[in-house]
Amino acid sequence: MAYAAISKPSLHFNTKLFTGNGTTGNAQTGVGFQPDWVWFKNRATTDSHALYDSVRGVTKRIQSNNDTSETTQSEGLTAFGADGFTVGSANAQNGNGNGIVAWNWKAGTTGSGTTTGSGTGKAYTYSVNTTAGFSIVKYGGNSTAGHTIPHHLGAVPECIIIKKIDGAAKDWVVYHVKKGNASALSLNKTDATFGGTGRFNSTTPTATVFTLGADDEGNNGSQQYVAYCFAPKKGYSKFGSWVSNNNADGAFVYTGFAPSFVMLKESDGTNQWVMYDNKRPSYNQTSNALFANADSAEATDLGVDLLSNGYKIRATNNQNTGTYIYMAFGQTMVGTNNIPCTAR
């Protein structure tokens, strides 16, 4: 029987729901760990997504639904806590009376160094969680194809999400293993996969580095970037794909664990980046969708059933006969020390 790589996944990823109060110093606990990447969305309004991480620091906001550079939001996320975070009065993270969702990932081991590969080496800083296969890397570009960025995962990343954080606005860039090193996607757009040679230099990531092309979206010589890197972990995370059958009774996507978070995108069509989690369901189906590329409020969307070993596609996310990619995090059915649970 297969065993999980992580005995308690909720110590590495967790979704936190709370009601905003519109005041400064709203401390939220119950996450289960000190988060290093927190992704907020006001579920009731058209406020933009707000993403913060411990490498760039508190109050430093980027937004998944647009191409704008990092901004300082003094009333955004104001502190990372041992069991959560503190937010200020900004509506996107703490709108008075609004339901807020915060998705939280743990990194934690920090360091710094100099980038490698072609061109001038640039300083970088990072925070990594090798157990959960997640790292945050802030680096400087060098405008040279073949520039390599250490990710410190100790395993090959299968998804990398990059954002230019200063200078002129540029799109987000997404590498996904199922689309390959010559392709890329934009997190802030509904666009299909496009040729990504200028983004990832047609070079597959290794267990130590990922390789950049010379495009400004990931490697301008005078700009700074942040990269969120993910390697799969058995029983906790998976980065895969499926082909739609254009039927309301859609495909079953096997992950090997009970998903607690899924983000999916039709990679060869112009559909949205749809986000689901197990804290916002209705009945048996997860029907409350948010969209990484849009500022829209939470939508009723009978899109997926989150199951014990994967998820079942419903009509909304099963259009045409296209290929969909996904990233999923969750928890396998195991007990203490990875001993599988048995039915009683």
C-alpha positions in Angstrom: 0.0 0.0 0.0 1.3 3.5 -0.8 2.4 5.7 2.0 2.3 9.5 2.2 5.4 11.6 2.2 3.9 13.9 4.9 2.2 12.7 8.0 0.2 15.9 8.7 -0.3 18.0 5.6 -2.3 20.7 7.5 1.1 21.8 9.0 2.2 22.8 5.5 -0.9 24.1 3.7 -4.2 25.3 5.2 -7.2 27.4 4.2 -8.3 30.0 6.7 -11.8 31.6 6.5 -12.7 34.6 8.6 -15.1 37.6 8.6 -13.4 41.0 8.2 -13.9 43.8 10.7 -12.3 46.7 8.8 -10.0 47.6 11.6 -6.2 47.8 12.0 -4.6 44.9 13.9 -7.0 42.1 13.1 -5.1 39.0 14.2 -6.1 35.6 12.8 -5.0 32.3 14.4 -5.8 28.7 13.7 -3.7 28.3 10.6 -1.7 25.6 12.4 1.8 27.1 11.5 3.5 30.3 10.7 2.7 30.9 7.0 5.3 32.1 4.5 2.9 32.7 1.6 -0.6 34.0 2.2 -3.0 34.5 -0.7 -6.1 36.5 0.2 -9.4 37.1 -1.6 -12.5 39.1 -0.3 -15.2 36.6 -1.3 -18.0 39.2 -1.3 -16.5 42.0 -3.3 -14.6 42.8 -6.5 -11.4 43.7 -4.6 -8.3 42.2 -6.2 -6.5 39.2 -4.9 -3.7 40.1 -2.5 -0.6 37.9 -2.2 2.1 38.3 0.5 5.2 36.3 1.4 7.8 36.3 4.1 10.7 36.7 1.7 9.5 40.1 0.3 8.1 41.0 3.7 4.9 42.3 5.3 2.8 44.9 3.5 4.4 44.0 0.1 1.4 43.1 -2.0 1.1 41.6 -5.5 -2.1 40.7 -7.2 -2.8 37.6 -9.3 -5.5 39.2 -11.4 -3.4 41.9 -12.9 0.1 42.6 -14.1 0.9 45.5 -11.7 4.2 45.4 -9.8 4.6 45.1 -6.1 3.0 47.8 -4.0 3.3 48.7 -0.3 0.0 48.4 1.4 0.4 49.6 4.9 -3.0 48.2 5.9 -2.6 44.9 4.2 -0.9 41.9 5.8 1.0 43.5 8.7 2.5 40.5 10.5 3.2 36.8 10.1 2.3 35.0 13.4 3.2 31.7 14.9 -0.3 30.4 14.1 -1.6 32.8 11.5 -1.2 36.4 10.5 -2.4 40.0 11.2 -4.2 42.2 8.7 -4.9 45.9 8.7 -8.0 47.7 7.6 -7.6 47.2 3.8 -10.8 45.9 2.2 -9.2 43.2 0.2 -7.9 41.4 3.3 -10.3 42.7 6.0 -13.5 44.2 4.6 -15.9 44.9 7.4 -18.5 42.1 7.5 -17.1 40.4 4.4 -16.1 36.8 4.2 -12.4 36.5 3.5 -10.4 33.4 2.4 -6.7 33.1 3.0 -4.8 30.2 1.5 -1.6 29.6 3.5 1.6 27.7 2.6 4.6 27.1 4.9 8.2 27.5 3.7 10.5 28.5 6.6 14.2 27.6 6.1 15.9 30.8 4.8 19.1 31.6 3.0 20.7 33.6 0.2 23.2 33.2 -2.6 24.1 34.2 -6.1 22.3 33.0 -9.2 24.2 30.8 -11.7 24.2 29.9 -15.4 24.6 32.4 -18.3 25.2 36.1 -17.7 26.0 38.0 -14.6 25.2 36.3 -11.3 22.6 38.1 -9.3 21.8 38.1 -5.6 18.8 36.0 -4.4 17.1 35.2 -1.2 14.8 32.3 -0.4 12.6 30.4 2.0 12.1 26.7 1.5 10.2 23.7 2.9 11.8 20.6 1.4 9.3 18.3 3.3 6.4 19.9 1.5 8.2 20.7 -1.8 7.6 24.4 -1.7 10.0 27.4 -2.0 9.9 31.1 -2.4 12.8 32.7 -4.3 13.3 36.5 -4.8 16.0 37.1 -7.4 17.4 39.7 -9.7 17.2 39.3 -13.5 20.2 39.5 -15.9 18.5 39.6 -19.4 20.5 36.6 -20.5 19.0 33.4 -21.8 20.3 30.5 -19.7 20.2 32.4 -16.4 19.6 29.7 -13.8 17.9 30.3 -10.4 18.5 27.9 -7.5 15.2 26.8 -5.9 16.6 24.7 -3.0 13.8 22.1 -3.2 16.1 19.2 -3.6 13.6 17.8 -6.1 12.4 18.8 -9.6 9.7 21.4 -9.5 6.6 20.7 -11.6 5.0 24.1 -11.2 6.7 27.5 -11.0 4.8 30.8 -10.7 6.9 34.0 -11.4 6.0 37.7 -10.9 8.1 40.7 -11.8 7.8 42.9 -8.7 9.3 46.2 -9.7 9.6 48.4 -12.8 7.1 48.4 -15.6 4.1 46.1 -15.2 4.5 42.6 -16.8 2.3 39.5 -16.8 2.7 36.6 -14.4 4.4 33.6 -15.8 3.5 30.0 -15.1 5.5 26.8 -15.9 3.6 23.6 -15.6 5.1 20.2 -16.1 2.3 19.0 -18.3 2.9 21.8 -20.8 6.7 21.5 -20.9 9.6 23.9 -21.0 8.8 25.5 -24.3 5.4 26.7 -23.1 4.0 29.1 -20.5 0.8 30.5 -19.2 -0.2 33.9 -17.7 -1.8 33.6 -14.3 -3.5 37.0 -14.7 -5.1 36.1 -18.0 -7.5 33.6 -19.5 -5.2 33.1 -22.5 -4.2 29.6 -23.6 -0.7 28.3 -23.4 1.8 30.2 -25.6 5.3 29.6 -26.7 7.4 30.1 -23.6 11.0 29.8 -25.0 11.7 33.4 -23.9 10.4 32.6 -20.4 12.0 29.2 -19.6 14.6 28.8 -22.4 13.2 25.4 -23.5 15.0 23.9 -20.5 13.4 21.6 -18.0 13.9 22.5 -14.4 16.3 20.2 -12.5 16.5 19.2 -8.8 18.7 22.3 -8.2 17.7 25.1 -10.6 15.2 26.4 -13.1 16.4 28.1 -16.3 15.1 31.4 -17.7 15.0 32.9 -21.2 15.7 36.6 -21.8 12.1 37.9 -21.7 11.3 40.8 -19.3 8.5 38.8 -17.6 11.1 36.7 -15.9 14.6 38.0 -16.4 15.1 41.7 -17.0 18.6 42.7 -16.0 17.5 45.7 -13.8 14.5 44.2 -12.2 13.5 42.0 -9.2 11.3 38.9 -9.3 9.6 36.4 -7.0 9.1 32.8 -7.9 6.9 30.3 -6.1 8.2 26.8 -6.8 6.5 23.4 -6.2 7.7 19.8 -6.3 5.1 17.1 -5.9 4.9 15.1 -2.7 3.1 11.8 -2.5 -0.2 12.0 -0.6 0.0 15.8 -0.4 0.5 17.6 -3.7 0.2 16.9 -7.4 0.5 18.8 -10.7 -1.3 17.1 -13.5 -3.7 17.3 -16.4 -6.8 15.7 -17.9 -8.7 15.9 -21.2 -12.3 17.1 -21.1 -15.1 14.9 -22.4 -17.5 17.9 -22.9 -20.1 16.2 -20.7 -21.8 17.2 -17.5 -20.7 13.8 -16.1 -17.0 14.7 -16.4 -13.8 12.9 -15.8 -12.6 11.7 -12.4 -9.1 13.1 -11.7 -7.0 10.9 -9.5 -4.6 12.7 -7.1 -4.1 9.9 -4.5 -5.3 12.1 -1.7 -8.3 14.1 -0.6 -7.8 17.6 -2.2 -8.2 20.6 0.1 -7.2 23.0 -2.6 -7.4 22.8 -6.4 -6.6 25.4 -9.0 -7.3 24.5 -12.6 -7.1 26.0 -16.1 -8.0 24.9 -19.6 -4.5 25.2 -21.1 -5.5 25.2 -24.7 -8.5 27.5 -24.3 -9.5 30.8 -22.9 -11.1 29.8 -19.7 -10.4 31.1 -16.2 -8.0 30.0 -13.5 -10.6 28.4 -11.2 -9.9 28.0 -7.5 -11.7 25.6 -5.1 -11.0 24.5 -1.5 -12.7 22.2 1.1 -13.6 25.1 3.4 -16.1 26.7 1.1 -18.3 23.8 -0.1 -22.0 23.5 -0.6 -23.6 20.0 -0.1 -21.4 17.2 -1.5 -20.1 19.4 -4.3 -17.6 22.2 -4.0 -19.7 25.0 -5.5 -18.0 28.2 -4.4 -15.5 29.2 -7.1 -13.0 32.1 -7.1 -10.8 33.0 -10.1 -7.1 33.8 -9.8 -7.2 36.0 -12.9 -10.3 38.0 -12.0 -11.3 40.3 -9.1 -14.9 39.0 -9.1 -16.7 37.9 -6.0 -17.2 34.3 -5.2 -19.4 32.5 -7.7 -21.8 29.6 -7.4 -20.2 27.1 -9.7 -20.9 23.4 -9.5 -17.5 22.7 -10.9 -16.0 19.8 -8.9 -16.6 17.2 -6.2 -13.7 17.0 -3.9 -13.4 13.3 -3.0 -11.2 11.1 -0.8 -8.7 10.3 -3.6 -9.2 13.0 -6.2 -11.9 15.1 -7.7 -14.8 14.7 -10.1 -15.3 17.2 -12.9 -18.7 18.8 -13.5 -20.1 20.8 -16.4 -18.6 24.2 -15.8 -15.0 23.0 -16.0 -15.6 20.4 -18.6 -16.2 22.5 -21.7 -15.2 21.6 -25.2 -12.6 18.8 -25.4 -9.6 20.7 -24.2 -6.7 19.8 -21.9 -6.9 21.2 -18.4 -3.9 21.5 -16.0 -4.2 21.7 -12.3 -2.3 22.1 -9.0 -3.7 20.3 -5.9 -2.9 20.1 -2.3 -4.5 17.9 0.3 -4.3 15.0 2.7 -4.1 11.3 2.1 -6.1 8.9 4.3 -3.4 8.1 6.8 -3.1 8.0 10.5 -0.1 8.7 12.8 3.3 8.1 11.2 1.8 7.5 7.8 -0.1 4.3 8.7 -3.0 4.0 6.4 -6.5 4.3 8.0 -8.6 1.2 7.7 -12.4 1.1 7.6 -14.3 0.0 10.7 
